Amino acid sequence: MLKLKRAELNQPIWHIGAGQHGDAQIRRRNSIVLIGTGRAAVHHLLTMPLPAQLARCGYALCYQMRARWYVSHQVHYPSMLPTPERIRAARLGAALQGLAAAGIVAAIAWVSLPDHLGWLSVVLAAGVVALVWWWCLRPWRRRQIVVAAGLSEGDSDYLRRKVSMYRRQDSQQQARFRDLVCVFLAEVRIVGVGCKPTRHDQLLAAASAIVPIFGFPAWEYDGLQQVLLRPMAFDARFGDNDQDPLLASGLAAESGMFNGTVILSLPDLRDGFAHLDGDNVGIHEFAHLVDKATGLIDGLPPGMSRAIAAPWVSLVRSSLKGRSRRRVLRRYGYTNPAEFFAVGSELFFEDPSRMRREAPELHELMTKIYHQRPASRTRLLPLPKPKVDES
């Protein structure tokens, strides 16, 4: 989603996509490519030898069974921090996947090999278990090293001066925030395009990513590969035409060639943390990625129970139709549900006292969505326990 910098008041965001910049055509082409890729994958699977087909299907079945087990036991895998609980969950997952893959390989080898070479099936199974174990635990070893190294004293001091959310935490939560920043910096590329960002700029980009997900103990930005920092705001063709009334300061793509990439205007990123005015492009774009965890950037973030979703949808609908007595958000937040959520997230994290005072219903719903209370020093709320289906 684009975050517009200027002249954002008159045109809804979808007019840009359907109009002169051709985003609608790009999305249609992307859908065709995805459909074609799916058909090619099915054709490729059907042309495989029978043992390979069984191996693929068996692995997919084991993966689904493992995912259901983790969800029912509230074990989120993977998580960003290598806590003992997550390491145990990762080891259990690696063991399940290794045994499943080893069983399939051993069965195929037992059927395919001559009788006098049957012992090779045991050797192959053991090798598969070792390989899967190493592959699944490799990210955790890397994260343990990164967290153990930590941030420098200068980096920690910069976060304390620039990131208000970090400043309001107690020492234990500040340590957790620093660990999350370390993992993000180690696994997501933060590079400049036409500019050379400093270490402090990288810290601000990482902090932008951590602020919205700090209330989720096991969040993972699935598929995020890089954050691109540009020297100024940009138009839909990623130029810097000052005459274009629709310059954007950030972009988090829903699909297409920029999927897995967040683009931020470097001056606007710095300005967002310099002033607590409810306008922060970094938090805005990463709020879109939180929203995208459901599959679409549609203003319905993940993990919303029915008790929260119904009043949220009602509030968004009435706000966009202008039924609210007072508009607490910037006008761009009333463009569509996705921008309402993103702009509301900016104000929620930057000026929560104002939101609580002027829009108490919105503040309470944001608190339940993010499991945080930015207006108070005790910020994190307990996550609701999932209901396990006994059947």
Secondary structure, DSSP 8 states (H G I E B T S, - for coil): -EEE-SS-SSS-HHHHHHTTT-HHHHHHHHHHHHHHHHHHHHHHHHTS-HHHHHHHHHHHHHHHHHHHHHHHTT--SS-SS--HHHHHHHHHHHHHHHHHHHHHHHHHHHHHS-GGGTHHHHHHHHHHHHHHHHHHHHHHHHHHHHHHH---HHHHHHHHHH-HHHHTS-HHHHHHHHHHHHHHHHHSEEEESSS---HHHHHHHHHHHHHHHTT-TT---TT--EEEEESS-B-TTS---TT-S--EEEEE-SSSTTTTEEEEEHHHHHHHHH--SS--HHHHHHHHHHHHTTSS-SS--TT--HHHHHHHHHHHHHHHTT--SS--S-GGGGSSHHHHHHHHHHHHHH-HHHHHHH-HHHHHHHHHHHTB-TTSS--B-----------
